[in-house]
Amino acid sequence: MEDIEITLNFTDITMSETDGVFEDVKNLMASEFPYSDKWVIKTSLTIDSRMGVGEMKLDLYGDGRIYILEFYPSIGDVYYNPDIPALSQWAQGNGWKIPQPHEDLVKEDKDFWKHFYDTWVIDSDYIENLCGKRDYIEIRENEKE
C-alpha cells in the first residue's frame, strides 16, 4: 500500500495533552493517581485518511497494553484497510504495546483479524490460543542474499 496521510484523534483529554506518548501519559497519570499504576484510559479514536474515516473504542492501560473494544473500519477490505496498521504503528512509535482486539471482535470477523495477527500488526491472545504461536522471523544482518 502506498503511503497515505493519516490523522489520529483521541477524545480523551489526557491523550490529547500528551500527544499519546506513553511515558508522558504515565507521568501525568502518576501526578493524578500517585499511589497506583493500575489505571485505564477509555477513549474513542478517529482515524482519518483518504480511504475514509475509521473509528475505534479503546482501553489503554498503565502497563502499556491497548485493547480495541469496538471497530468501525474506514474500508472493510483487509488488504487495503489503513486503520489497524496506523494504530499499531502509532502505538509502537509512542511507547505502547502492540494493540489487541477484543475477543468478541475477532469472533465476528476472524479472517480480518487473523491477517493482521499473522503479519505482526496486532497481538491476540485469543487467536494465539485458537491457532498457536506465530513463528518469529529472525533477521540476520550479516547473512548474504
Backbone as a ProteinNet text record, in pm:
[ID]
protein_1_A
[PRIMARY]
MEDIEITLNFTDITMSETDGVFEDVKNLMASEFPYSDKWVIKTSLTIDSRMGVGEMKLDLYGDGRIYILEFYPSIGDVYYNPDIPALSQWAQGNGWKIPQPHEDLVKEDKDFWKHFYDTWVIDSDYIENLCGKRDYIEIRENEKE
[TERTIARY]
85.4	0	89.9	55.1	133.9	115.3	209.4	199.7	82.5	0.3	-110.3	-107.3	-154.4	-157.8	-271.6	-238.3	-336.1	-330.2	-447.4	-457.7	-532.1	-475.8	-538.8	-582.7	-709.2	-762.5	-831.8	-786.5	-842.4	-939.5	-1045.2	-1140.3	-1094.5	-1008.8	-965.1	-867.9	-888.3	-807	-661.6	-640.4	-504.3	-426.2	-490.6	-424.3	-394.5	-484.8	-463.6	-350.8	-349.3	-248.2	-107	-94.6	37.6	75.6	-8.9	7.9	14.1	-35	-40.9	90.8	194.6	324.6	313.3	339.1	315.5	384.4	510.9	582.4	518.2	474.1	407.9	271.4	198.1	68.6	89.9	189.7	220.4	256.5	337	375.7	256.4	172	53.3	-41.4	-59.3	-146.3	-87.8	44.9	109.4	86.5	76.9	52.1	-93.1	-183.1	-324.6	-355.1	-289.8	-311.8	-176.2	-112.7	25	43.8	-62	-47.2	-80.4	-102.5	-137.6	-99.6	-49.2	-25.2	-125.7	-229.8	-333.5	-450	-420.7	-521.6	-555.2	-669.4	-710.6	-773.5	-736.9	-797.1	-891.9	-1016.2	-1116	-1133.5	-1112.3	-1118.3	-1173.4	-1222	-1257.9	-1146.1	-1124.3	-1020.8	-1083.4	-1054.6	-1094.4	-968.2	-967.9	-854.2	-903.4	-845.5	-890.1	-783	-822.3	-731.2	-813.6	-748	-823.1	-907.3	-884.2	-964	-1098.4	-1109.1	-1231.4	-1199.3	-1299	-1285.1	-1313.2	-1216.1	-1233.1	-1249.9	-1328.1	-1349.5	-1329.1	-1272.7	-1248.3	-1279.1	-1313.8	-1319.6	-1204.2	-1122.3	-1000.7	-995.3	-928.8	-885.2	-733.4	-671.2	-526.1	-486.5	-397.5	-363.7	-228	-211.1	-88.5	34.3	17.6	133.4	163.7	92.3	120.1	31.1	-58.6	-147.3	-255.2	-294.4	-405.5	-501	-628.3	-731	-832.1	-859.6	-960.5	-1092.7	-1186.5	-1314	-1420.8	-1418.8	-1511.9	-1433.4	-1478.3	-1407.2	-1505.6	-1504	-1584.5	-1486.1	-1452.7	-1343.7	-1376.6	-1271.6	-1286.6	-1313.3	-1258.2	-1278.3	-1268.9	-1359.1	-1366.8	-1264.9	-1206.1	-1110.5	-981.4	-948	-832.8	-702.3	-689.5	-563.3	-546.1	-653.6	-645.7	-679.3	-713.6	-754.7	-633.6	-633.5	-520.5	-535.3	-653.6	-683.6	-600.4	-600.5	-530.7	-378.8	-319.8	-176.1	-140.1	-226.7	-199	-196.6	-294.6	-297.5	-174.4	-140.5	-26.5	104.1	121.9	244.3	250.3	138.3	133.2	167.3	104	123.9	271.1	330.9	470	564.8	531.9	615.1	606.1	502	482.3	497.7	558.2	593.2	488.7	377.4	273.9	305.3	236.7	249.9	166.1	189.2	111.5	-34.9	-127.8	-269.6	-325.6	-430	-501.8	-650	-714.5	-859.5	-927.1	-1040.8	-1119.8	-1162.5	-1173	-1210	-1339.2	-1437.6	-1564.2	-1546.2	-1454.7	-1426.6	-1367.3	-1276	-1212.8	-1317.5	-1406.2	-1511	-1602	-1627	-1713.8	-1650.6	-1517.8	-1450.4	-1308.9	-1302.5	-1175.3	-1071.2	-1113.2	-1017	-953.8	-1031.8	-981.4	-871.4	-902.2	-807.3	-688.8	-713	-602.9	-498.9	-541.5	-446.2	-350.8	-404.6	-319.9	-236.8	-289.1	-213.1	-96	-122.7	-18.8	91.4	57.1	156.5	215.7	192.7	251.6	205.9	90.8	37.7	-34	-99.2	-165.9	-118.6	-146.2	-132.1	-273.4	-289.3	-419.1	-401.1	-428.6	-423.6	-526.6	-641.9	-748.4	-704.9	-648.9	-603.8	-488.2	-399.2	-287.4	-338	-436.4	-494.5	-566	-625.1	-700.1	-608.9	-505.1	-422.2	-278.6	-236.6	-98.3	-11.7	106.8	200.2	251.3	279.9	338.8	486.9	542	686	752.5	859.7	935.7	1020	1029.9	1114.7	1247.1	1352.4	1484	1553.7	1602.4	1673	1820.9	1900.3	2044.9	2110.7	2178.4	2239.7	2355.1	2427.1	2545.3	2517.3	2390.1	2355.6	2352.3	2417.2	2421.5	2298.2	2252.3	2134.6	2168.7
-117.1	0	123.3	217.4	339.6	421.1	511.9	596.3	692.3	699	792.2	869.5	991.8	1074.3	1027.2	1002.2	951.4	1037.4	1074.5	1154.3	1073.1	1069.7	1001.4	1104.8	1099.6	1193	1116.6	1141.2	1077.1	1172.2	1117.9	1201.7	1229.3	1146.2	1162	1279.2	1363.7	1483.3	1448.6	1341.3	1301	1263.4	1192.7	1155.3	1278.4	1374.8	1497.9	1581.6	1595.4	1676.6	1622.1	1492.2	1428.8	1382.8	1410.6	1358.5	1205.8	1143.9	998.4	929	1002.9	942	870.3	739.7	657.9	712.5	746.7	796.7	924.5	1011.6	1135.1	1106.2	1012.4	972.1	912.9	825.4	760.7	864.9	963	1068.1	1153.1	1187	1266.1	1186.6	1058.7	976.2	958.9	952.3	939.5	1065.2	1180	1303.3	1309.3	1244.7	1241.6	1126.8	1013.3	891.8	840.5	911.1	877.4	742.7	679.6	556.2	431.2	448.3	332.2	352.3	246.4	249.1	157.9	122.9	35.5	120.5	201.9	288.6	242.8	289.7	263.9	391.7	424.6	537	478.3	520.9	478.9	594.7	568.1	675.3	625.2	717.5	689.7	743.2	678.2	717.9	728	839.7	856.7	855.4	770.2	760.8	809.3	920.3	985.7	973.7	924.9	915.1	932.6	933.5	945.8	821.2	714.8	592.6	607.8	708.2	730.1	751.9	734.5	756	624.4	580.9	463.9	508.5	436.4	471.8	350.1	374.3	267.6	317	224.3	247.8	167.8	233.7	172	180.6	81.8	88.7	88.3	187.7	197.7	185.3	91.1	56	110.3	122.3	174.5	90.9	-32.5	-115.7	-113.3	-26.6	-9.7	-89.2	-171.3	-250.1	-161.5	-195.8	-129.3	-237.3	-223	-315.3	-240.1	-297.5	-243.2	-308.9	-229.1	-282.9	-280.5	-175	-161.4	-108.8	-146	-102.6	-84.9	33.9	67.2	112	21.3	48	152.7	218.2	311.7	235.1	115.2	27.4	-116.4	-201.1	-337.1	-434.7	-403.1	-493	-496.8	-612.2	-628.8	-583.4	-603.5	-571.6	-422.5	-345.9	-201.6	-118.8	-183.9	-112.4	-47	87.8	155.9	175	149.1	182.8	103.5	-27.7	-113.3	-92.6	-92.3	-63.6	74.6	174.4	309.4	310.1	243.9	236.9	164.3	51.1	-27.4	49.8	114.7	192.8	309.7	377.9	487.8	437	327.1	272	240.7	165.8	125	244.6	342.4	461.6	554.1	535.3	620.4	545.3	426.1	354.3	259.5	240.2	146.6	7.9	-92.1	-228.1	-242	-349.4	-377.3	-396.9	-329.1	-340.1	-481.1	-507.9	-635.8	-607.6	-677.4	-664.9	-748	-701.1	-777.8	-909	-1011.8	-1145.7	-1143.7	-1063.3	-1057	-1003.7	-907.4	-855.7	-964.9	-1041.7	-1149.7	-1253.6	-1287.5	-1385.8	-1337.8	-1206	-1150.2	-1159.3	-1144.8	-1143.4	-1199.7	-1329.3	-1395.6	-1377.2	-1390.5	-1378.2	-1240.5	-1136.2	-999	-983.4	-1022.2	-1003.3	-1098.8	-1218.7	-1314.9	-1265.7	-1198.5	-1141.2	-1044.9	-956.9	-859.8	-927.1	-1034.8	-1112.4	-1182.7	-1248.2	-1322.4	-1231.5	-1106.5	-1011.2	-923.3	-959.6	-894.1	-749.8	-713.8	-578.6	-567.9	-676.1	-681.7	-805.8	-808	-928.3	-974.3	-1100.9	-1150.3	-1279.5	-1272.4	-1392.9	-1493.8	-1444.5	-1532.4	-1609.9	-1539.2	-1606.5	-1701.1	-1659.6	-1746.4	-1875.7	-1866	-1986.1	-2072.9	-2010.2	-2080.6	-2146.8	-2073.7	-2117.4	-2152.3	-2123.5	-2148.3	-2024.7	-2033.1	-1919.9	-1897.8	-1772.2	-1737	-1768.7	-1797.2	-1815.2	-1678.2	-1664.3	-1540.3	-1539.7	-1424.8	-1408.4	-1353	-1428.4	-1387.2	-1310.8	-1193.9	-1113	-1114	-1154	-1159.2	-1057.2	-960.6	-853.1	-902.2	-1001.4	-1047.4	-1155.7	-1195.4	-1302.3	-1248.5	-1320.6	-1278.6	-1329.5	-1250.1	-1289.5	-1389.3
0	0	0	-85.4	-92.5	34.4	60.8	179.1	164.2	267.7	267.7	398.1	393.1	513.2	602.5	728.9	824.8	950.6	999.8	1121.8	1227.9	1348.8	1460.3	1562.5	1603.4	1701.7	1814.1	1938.2	2056.7	2125.7	2185.9	2258.4	2401.2	2456.7	2595.7	2608.4	2707.3	2728.4	2762.2	2838.6	2873	2748.6	2658.2	2533.1	2448.6	2449.9	2374.1	2434.4	2565.8	2634.2	2615.4	2602.7	2596.7	2456.6	2359.5	2222.8	2222.9	2329.8	2337.7	2365.5	2397.4	2427.4	2562	2563.3	2682	2807	2799.2	2917.8	2970.5	2881.8	2923.5	2985.1	2926.8	2982.2	3121.2	3132.6	3260.4	3367.1	3331.5	3426.2	3467.5	3371.7	3402.9	3492.5	3462.9	3545.8	3686.1	3696.9	3828.4	3912	3847.5	3922.4	3971.3	3899.7	3938.8	4035.1	4012.5	4092.9	4141.4	4237.6	4274.4	4342.2	4386.4	4462.7	4382.2	4252.2	4171.6	4025.9	3966.6	3822.7	3752.6	3825.2	3769.5	3718.6	3619	3560.1	3418.9	3372.8	3235.2	3179.4	3058.5	2988.3	2885.2	2892.7	2794.5	2698.1	2570.1	2471.7	2339.7	2262.4	2123.7	2036.5	1925.5	1831.8	1693	1626.2	1487.6	1403.2	1301.3	1210	1074.1	1029.5	907.3	799.7	683	568.8	441.9	328.6	202.5	175.5	252.4	239.6	311.6	398.9	474.8	621.4	703.5	847.8	919.4	999.6	1084.4	1227.9	1304.3	1444.3	1532.5	1651	1747.4	1887.6	1972.6	2116.6	2173.8	2255.9	2308.4	2459.5	2519.7	2659.2	2655.8	2719.7	2727.9	2874.6	2904.7	3042.7	3084.8	3216.5	3275.8	3249.6	3202.5	3169.4	3018.6	2945	2802.8	2709.6	2764.1	2678	2616.2	2493.4	2425.7	2377	2413	2367.2	2280.6	2164.4	2073.6	2111.6	2162.1	2209.1	2100	2020	1908.1	1789.7	1668.4	1548.3	1433.8	1377.7	1260.7	1152.5	1058.4	964	858.8	811.4	700.7	572	564.6	448.8	500.1	456.5	509.9	454.3	341.1	277.9	359.1	410.3	498.8	432.6	303.6	235.8	209.6	216.7	191.9	315.4	424.4	544.5	611.3	621.7	684.1	835	889.7	1029.1	1129.1	1115.4	1211.5	1202	1081.9	1074.5	1129.7	1106.5	1157.5	1310	1373	1519.6	1571.8	1511.3	1557.5	1544.5	1431.2	1410.5	1508.3	1528	1623.3	1763.8	1805.4	1939.8	1964.6	1875.5	1894.9	1887.3	1805.1	1793.3	1913.3	1995.8	2113	2244.4	2239.4	2361.6	2415	2343.9	2385.9	2330.4	2380.4	2327.8	2200.6	2127	2006.4	2047.6	1981.4	2018.8	2002	2081.5	2072.7	2054.3	1960.7	1950.6	2059.4	2105.2	2199.9	2134.3	2213	2165.2	2083.2	2124.8	2051.8	1909.6	1891.8	1757.2	1669.2	1725.5	1649.7	1610.3	1702.4	1672.7	1559.6	1551.2	1447.2	1308.5	1300	1169.4	1184.9	1207.9	1237.9	1126.9	1000	889.4	884.5	908.6	909.4	1014	1136.7	1246.4	1236	1186.7	1173.7	1073.2	967.2	871.9	943.3	1025.4	1096	1205	1262.7	1360.2	1291.2	1180.2	1107.3	1054.5	1027.3	975.3	1085.6	1210.6	1328.2	1348	1293	1310.9	1444.9	1487.3	1617.5	1691.3	1819.6	1900.1	1935.2	1967.6	2009.7	2087.8	2216.5	2298.5	2248.9	2206	2158.8	2033.9	1934.4	1812.1	1843.8	1933	1970.3	2032.9	2119.7	2181.6	2078.7	1979.7	1876.7	1773.1	1731.7	1617.4	1653.3	1773.9	1813.1	1797.1	1853.5	1848.5	1706.9	1677.3	1548.2	1551	1434.8	1423	1417.3	1493	1487.1	1361.7	1301.6	1183.7	1232.7	1207.1	1251.7	1140.3	1172	1074	1108.9	1014.4	1036	946.3	1007.5	931.8	845.2	892.3	820.4	716.7	707	614.3	470.5	380.7	241	169.5	72	-4.6	-110.7
[MASK]
+++++++++++++++++++++++++++++++++++++++++++++++++++++++++++++++++++++++++++++++++++++++++++++++++++++++++++++++++++++++++++++++++++++++++++++++++

